[in-house]
């Protein structure tokens, strides 16, 4: 029984590590920064820090564009967040000073033709 448990835990950890690597590689291939990005699914929260425990300081609707300056690891160690350039936020977002973050899976690179 102990052996089955150890194998299960090892397999779970291995799968978690592979998933994390895929997530990192997915975002690291998205280009260099700064980068124009588009809200893929909205509305999405703009937060004061890289984690869900930070205050939501604004919203973006689907299709709105922002400029991201960096990709950072979230406070949970599993999620990835884009740091957003405040100057690229729409005026109606009502945001003033500070640093702003949007969860990485909510934005996609803008495709210019």
Rosetta constraint file for C-alpha pairs under 8 A:
AtomPair CA 1 CA 5 HARMONIC 6.29 0.50
AtomPair CA 2 CA 6 HARMONIC 6.15 0.50
AtomPair CA 3 CA 7 HARMONIC 6.13 0.50
AtomPair CA 4 CA 8 HARMONIC 6.07 0.50
AtomPair CA 5 CA 9 HARMONIC 6.18 0.50
AtomPair CA 6 CA 10 HARMONIC 6.06 0.50
AtomPair CA 7 CA 11 HARMONIC 6.03 0.50
AtomPair CA 8 CA 12 HARMONIC 6.11 0.50
AtomPair CA 9 CA 13 HARMONIC 6.17 0.50
AtomPair CA 10 CA 14 HARMONIC 6.10 0.50
AtomPair CA 11 CA 15 HARMONIC 6.17 0.50
AtomPair CA 12 CA 16 HARMONIC 6.13 0.50
AtomPair CA 13 CA 17 HARMONIC 6.13 0.50
AtomPair CA 14 CA 18 HARMONIC 6.27 0.50
AtomPair CA 15 CA 19 HARMONIC 6.13 0.50
AtomPair CA 16 CA 20 HARMONIC 6.18 0.50
AtomPair CA 17 CA 21 HARMONIC 6.22 0.50
AtomPair CA 18 CA 22 HARMONIC 6.21 0.50
AtomPair CA 19 CA 23 HARMONIC 6.23 0.50
AtomPair CA 20 CA 24 HARMONIC 6.17 0.50
AtomPair CA 20 CA 78 HARMONIC 7.21 0.50
AtomPair CA 21 CA 25 HARMONIC 6.03 0.50
AtomPair CA 22 CA 26 HARMONIC 5.95 0.50
AtomPair CA 23 CA 27 HARMONIC 6.47 0.50
AtomPair CA 24 CA 28 HARMONIC 5.99 0.50
AtomPair CA 25 CA 29 HARMONIC 6.11 0.50
AtomPair CA 26 CA 30 HARMONIC 7.02 0.50
AtomPair CA 27 CA 71 HARMONIC 7.97 0.50
AtomPair CA 27 CA 104 HARMONIC 7.92 0.50
AtomPair CA 30 CA 109 HARMONIC 6.97 0.50
AtomPair CA 31 CA 35 HARMONIC 7.28 0.50
AtomPair CA 33 CA 68 HARMONIC 6.79 0.50
AtomPair CA 33 CA 69 HARMONIC 5.22 0.50
AtomPair CA 33 CA 70 HARMONIC 6.16 0.50
AtomPair CA 34 CA 67 HARMONIC 6.36 0.50
AtomPair CA 34 CA 68 HARMONIC 5.47 0.50
AtomPair CA 34 CA 69 HARMONIC 4.44 0.50
AtomPair CA 34 CA 70 HARMONIC 7.07 0.50
AtomPair CA 35 CA 67 HARMONIC 5.47 0.50
AtomPair CA 35 CA 68 HARMONIC 5.36 0.50
AtomPair CA 35 CA 69 HARMONIC 6.69 0.50
AtomPair CA 35 CA 109 HARMONIC 7.30 0.50
AtomPair CA 36 CA 65 HARMONIC 6.75 0.50
AtomPair CA 36 CA 66 HARMONIC 5.81 0.50
AtomPair CA 36 CA 67 HARMONIC 4.50 0.50
AtomPair CA 36 CA 68 HARMONIC 6.39 0.50
AtomPair CA 36 CA 109 HARMONIC 6.19 0.50
AtomPair CA 36 CA 110 HARMONIC 5.76 0.50
AtomPair CA 37 CA 65 HARMONIC 5.57 0.50
AtomPair CA 37 CA 66 HARMONIC 5.47 0.50
AtomPair CA 37 CA 67 HARMONIC 6.05 0.50
AtomPair CA 37 CA 68 HARMONIC 6.90 0.50
AtomPair CA 37 CA 107 HARMONIC 6.03 0.50
AtomPair CA 37 CA 108 HARMONIC 5.41 0.50
AtomPair CA 37 CA 109 HARMONIC 4.32 0.50
AtomPair CA 37 CA 110 HARMONIC 4.91 0.50
AtomPair CA 38 CA 62 HARMONIC 7.70 0.50
AtomPair CA 38 CA 63 HARMONIC 5.70 0.50
AtomPair CA 38 CA 64 HARMONIC 5.63 0.50
AtomPair CA 38 CA 65 HARMONIC 4.42 0.50
AtomPair CA 38 CA 66 HARMONIC 6.40 0.50
AtomPair CA 38 CA 107 HARMONIC 5.43 0.50
AtomPair CA 38 CA 108 HARMONIC 5.35 0.50
AtomPair CA 38 CA 109 HARMONIC 6.14 0.50
AtomPair CA 38 CA 110 HARMONIC 5.68 0.50
AtomPair CA 39 CA 44 HARMONIC 7.59 0.50
AtomPair CA 39 CA 60 HARMONIC 7.20 0.50
AtomPair CA 39 CA 61 HARMONIC 6.81 0.50
AtomPair CA 39 CA 62 HARMONIC 4.97 0.50
AtomPair CA 39 CA 63 HARMONIC 5.13 0.50
AtomPair CA 39 CA 64 HARMONIC 5.56 0.50
AtomPair CA 39 CA 65 HARMONIC 6.46 0.50
AtomPair CA 39 CA 106 HARMONIC 5.95 0.50
AtomPair CA 39 CA 107 HARMONIC 4.67 0.50
AtomPair CA 39 CA 108 HARMONIC 6.55 0.50
AtomPair CA 40 CA 62 HARMONIC 5.76 0.50
AtomPair CA 40 CA 63 HARMONIC 6.43 0.50
AtomPair CA 40 CA 106 HARMONIC 5.56 0.50
AtomPair CA 40 CA 107 HARMONIC 5.28 0.50
AtomPair CA 40 CA 108 HARMONIC 6.06 0.50
AtomPair CA 41 CA 61 HARMONIC 7.61 0.50
AtomPair CA 41 CA 62 HARMONIC 5.16 0.50
AtomPair CA 41 CA 63 HARMONIC 7.84 0.50
AtomPair CA 41 CA 106 HARMONIC 5.95 0.50
AtomPair CA 41 CA 107 HARMONIC 7.69 0.50
AtomPair CA 42 CA 60 HARMONIC 6.57 0.50
AtomPair CA 42 CA 61 HARMONIC 4.73 0.50
AtomPair CA 42 CA 62 HARMONIC 4.22 0.50
AtomPair CA 42 CA 63 HARMONIC 7.89 0.50
AtomPair CA 42 CA 106 HARMONIC 7.76 0.50
AtomPair CA 43 CA 59 HARMONIC 6.25 0.50
AtomPair CA 43 CA 60 HARMONIC 5.37 0.50
AtomPair CA 43 CA 61 HARMONIC 4.32 0.50
AtomPair CA 43 CA 62 HARMONIC 5.92 0.50
AtomPair CA 44 CA 59 HARMONIC 5.55 0.50
AtomPair CA 44 CA 60 HARMONIC 5.36 0.50
AtomPair CA 44 CA 61 HARMONIC 6.52 0.50
AtomPair CA 44 CA 62 HARMONIC 7.82 0.50
AtomPair CA 44 CA 102 HARMONIC 7.62 0.50
AtomPair CA 44 CA 106 HARMONIC 7.11 0.50
AtomPair CA 45 CA 56 HARMONIC 5.83 0.50
AtomPair CA 45 CA 57 HARMONIC 7.42 0.50
AtomPair CA 45 CA 58 HARMONIC 5.94 0.50
AtomPair CA 45 CA 59 HARMONIC 4.69 0.50
AtomPair CA 45 CA 60 HARMONIC 6.61 0.50
AtomPair CA 45 CA 102 HARMONIC 6.66 0.50
AtomPair CA 46 CA 56 HARMONIC 5.60 0.50
AtomPair CA 46 CA 57 HARMONIC 5.72 0.50
AtomPair CA 46 CA 58 HARMONIC 4.99 0.50
AtomPair CA 46 CA 59 HARMONIC 5.57 0.50
AtomPair CA 46 CA 60 HARMONIC 7.27 0.50
AtomPair CA 46 CA 100 HARMONIC 6.21 0.50
AtomPair CA 46 CA 101 HARMONIC 5.64 0.50
AtomPair CA 46 CA 102 HARMONIC 5.27 0.50
AtomPair CA 47 CA 51 HARMONIC 7.61 0.50
AtomPair CA 47 CA 52 HARMONIC 7.62 0.50
AtomPair CA 47 CA 54 HARMONIC 5.93 0.50
AtomPair CA 47 CA 55 HARMONIC 5.58 0.50
AtomPair CA 47 CA 56 HARMONIC 4.38 0.50
AtomPair CA 47 CA 57 HARMONIC 5.48 0.50
AtomPair CA 47 CA 58 HARMONIC 7.11 0.50
AtomPair CA 47 CA 100 HARMONIC 5.58 0.50
AtomPair CA 47 CA 101 HARMONIC 5.13 0.50
AtomPair CA 47 CA 102 HARMONIC 6.39 0.50
AtomPair CA 48 CA 54 HARMONIC 5.64 0.50
AtomPair CA 48 CA 55 HARMONIC 5.68 0.50
AtomPair CA 48 CA 56 HARMONIC 6.50 0.50
AtomPair CA 48 CA 57 HARMONIC 6.34 0.50
AtomPair CA 48 CA 98 HARMONIC 7.14 0.50
AtomPair CA 48 CA 99 HARMONIC 5.92 0.50
AtomPair CA 48 CA 100 HARMONIC 5.03 0.50
AtomPair CA 48 CA 101 HARMONIC 6.32 0.50
AtomPair CA 49 CA 54 HARMONIC 5.37 0.50
AtomPair CA 49 CA 55 HARMONIC 7.61 0.50
AtomPair CA 49 CA 99 HARMONIC 7.01 0.50
AtomPair CA 49 CA 100 HARMONIC 6.34 0.50
AtomPair CA 49 CA 101 HARMONIC 5.87 0.50
AtomPair CA 50 CA 54 HARMONIC 7.25 0.50
AtomPair CA 50 CA 72 HARMONIC 7.28 0.50
AtomPair CA 50 CA 73 HARMONIC 7.19 0.50
AtomPair CA 50 CA 74 HARMONIC 4.86 0.50
AtomPair CA 50 CA 75 HARMONIC 6.20 0.50
AtomPair CA 50 CA 80 HARMONIC 7.84 0.50
AtomPair CA 50 CA 81 HARMONIC 5.77 0.50
AtomPair CA 50 CA 82 HARMONIC 7.96 0.50
AtomPair CA 50 CA 83 HARMONIC 7.99 0.50
AtomPair CA 50 CA 101 HARMONIC 5.77 0.50
AtomPair CA 50 CA 102 HARMONIC 7.54 0.50
AtomPair CA 50 CA 103 HARMONIC 7.63 0.50
AtomPair CA 51 CA 74 HARMONIC 5.24 0.50
AtomPair CA 51 CA 75 HARMONIC 5.34 0.50
AtomPair CA 51 CA 76 HARMONIC 6.97 0.50
AtomPair CA 51 CA 81 HARMONIC 7.77 0.50
AtomPair CA 51 CA 103 HARMONIC 7.95 0.50
AtomPair CA 57 CA 95 HARMONIC 6.76 0.50
AtomPair CA 58 CA 93 HARMONIC 5.65 0.50
AtomPair CA 58 CA 94 HARMONIC 6.87 0.50
AtomPair CA 58 CA 95 HARMONIC 6.48 0.50
AtomPair CA 59 CA 93 HARMONIC 6.26 0.50
AtomPair CA 60 CA 64 HARMONIC 6.45 0.50
AtomPair CA 60 CA 93 HARMONIC 7.19 0.50
AtomPair CA 65 CA 88 HARMONIC 7.70 0.50
AtomPair CA 65 CA 89 HARMONIC 7.83 0.50
AtomPair CA 65 CA 110 HARMONIC 7.85 0.50
AtomPair CA 66 CA 84 HARMONIC 6.89 0.50
AtomPair CA 66 CA 85 HARMONIC 7.31 0.50
AtomPair CA 66 CA 88 HARMONIC 5.14 0.50
AtomPair CA 66 CA 89 HARMONIC 5.93 0.50
AtomPair CA 67 CA 84 HARMONIC 5.93 0.50
AtomPair CA 67 CA 85 HARMONIC 5.57 0.50
AtomPair CA 67 CA 88 HARMONIC 5.61 0.50
AtomPair CA 68 CA 82 HARMONIC 6.06 0.50
AtomPair CA 68 CA 83 HARMONIC 5.57 0.50
AtomPair CA 68 CA 84 HARMONIC 4.38 0.50
AtomPair CA 68 CA 85 HARMONIC 5.74 0.50
AtomPair CA 69 CA 82 HARMONIC 7.27 0.50
AtomPair CA 69 CA 83 HARMONIC 5.63 0.50
AtomPair CA 69 CA 84 HARMONIC 5.95 0.50
AtomPair CA 69 CA 85 HARMONIC 6.27 0.50
AtomPair CA 70 CA 82 HARMONIC 5.74 0.50
AtomPair CA 70 CA 83 HARMONIC 5.20 0.50
AtomPair CA 70 CA 84 HARMONIC 7.60 0.50
AtomPair CA 71 CA 80 HARMONIC 6.68 0.50
AtomPair CA 71 CA 81 HARMONIC 5.69 0.50
AtomPair CA 71 CA 82 HARMONIC 4.61 0.50
AtomPair CA 71 CA 83 HARMONIC 6.25 0.50
AtomPair CA 71 CA 104 HARMONIC 7.87 0.50
AtomPair CA 72 CA 80 HARMONIC 5.72 0.50
AtomPair CA 72 CA 81 HARMONIC 5.29 0.50
AtomPair CA 72 CA 82 HARMONIC 6.29 0.50
AtomPair CA 72 CA 83 HARMONIC 7.23 0.50
AtomPair CA 73 CA 77 HARMONIC 6.11 0.50
AtomPair CA 73 CA 78 HARMONIC 7.16 0.50
AtomPair CA 73 CA 79 HARMONIC 6.14 0.50
AtomPair CA 73 CA 80 HARMONIC 4.73 0.50
AtomPair CA 73 CA 81 HARMONIC 6.21 0.50
AtomPair CA 74 CA 78 HARMONIC 6.53 0.50
AtomPair CA 74 CA 79 HARMONIC 5.10 0.50
AtomPair CA 74 CA 80 HARMONIC 5.34 0.50
AtomPair CA 74 CA 81 HARMONIC 6.07 0.50
AtomPair CA 75 CA 79 HARMONIC 7.86 0.50
AtomPair CA 79 CA 103 HARMONIC 7.51 0.50
AtomPair CA 79 CA 104 HARMONIC 7.52 0.50
AtomPair CA 80 CA 103 HARMONIC 6.25 0.50
AtomPair CA 80 CA 104 HARMONIC 5.22 0.50
AtomPair CA 80 CA 105 HARMONIC 7.85 0.50
AtomPair CA 81 CA 101 HARMONIC 6.09 0.50
AtomPair CA 81 CA 102 HARMONIC 5.56 0.50
AtomPair CA 81 CA 103 HARMONIC 4.41 0.50
AtomPair CA 81 CA 104 HARMONIC 4.62 0.50
AtomPair CA 82 CA 101 HARMONIC 5.41 0.50
AtomPair CA 82 CA 102 HARMONIC 5.34 0.50
AtomPair CA 82 CA 103 HARMONIC 6.27 0.50
AtomPair CA 82 CA 104 HARMONIC 5.69 0.50
AtomPair CA 83 CA 99 HARMONIC 7.26 0.50
AtomPair CA 83 CA 100 HARMONIC 5.76 0.50
AtomPair CA 83 CA 101 HARMONIC 4.58 0.50
AtomPair CA 83 CA 102 HARMONIC 6.79 0.50
AtomPair CA 84 CA 88 HARMONIC 7.70 0.50
AtomPair CA 84 CA 99 HARMONIC 7.39 0.50
AtomPair CA 84 CA 100 HARMONIC 5.37 0.50
AtomPair CA 84 CA 101 HARMONIC 5.64 0.50
AtomPair CA 84 CA 102 HARMONIC 7.21 0.50
AtomPair CA 85 CA 89 HARMONIC 7.22 0.50
AtomPair CA 85 CA 99 HARMONIC 7.99 0.50
AtomPair CA 85 CA 100 HARMONIC 7.41 0.50
AtomPair CA 86 CA 95 HARMONIC 7.87 0.50
AtomPair CA 86 CA 97 HARMONIC 7.82 0.50
AtomPair CA 86 CA 99 HARMONIC 7.49 0.50
AtomPair CA 86 CA 100 HARMONIC 7.05 0.50
AtomPair CA 89 CA 93 HARMONIC 6.74 0.50
AtomPair CA 89 CA 95 HARMONIC 7.98 0.50
AtomPair CA 91 CA 95 HARMONIC 7.78 0.50
AtomPair CA 102 CA 106 HARMONIC 7.20 0.50
AtomPair CA 102 CA 107 HARMONIC 7.81 0.50
AtomPair CA 103 CA 107 HARMONIC 7.58 0.50
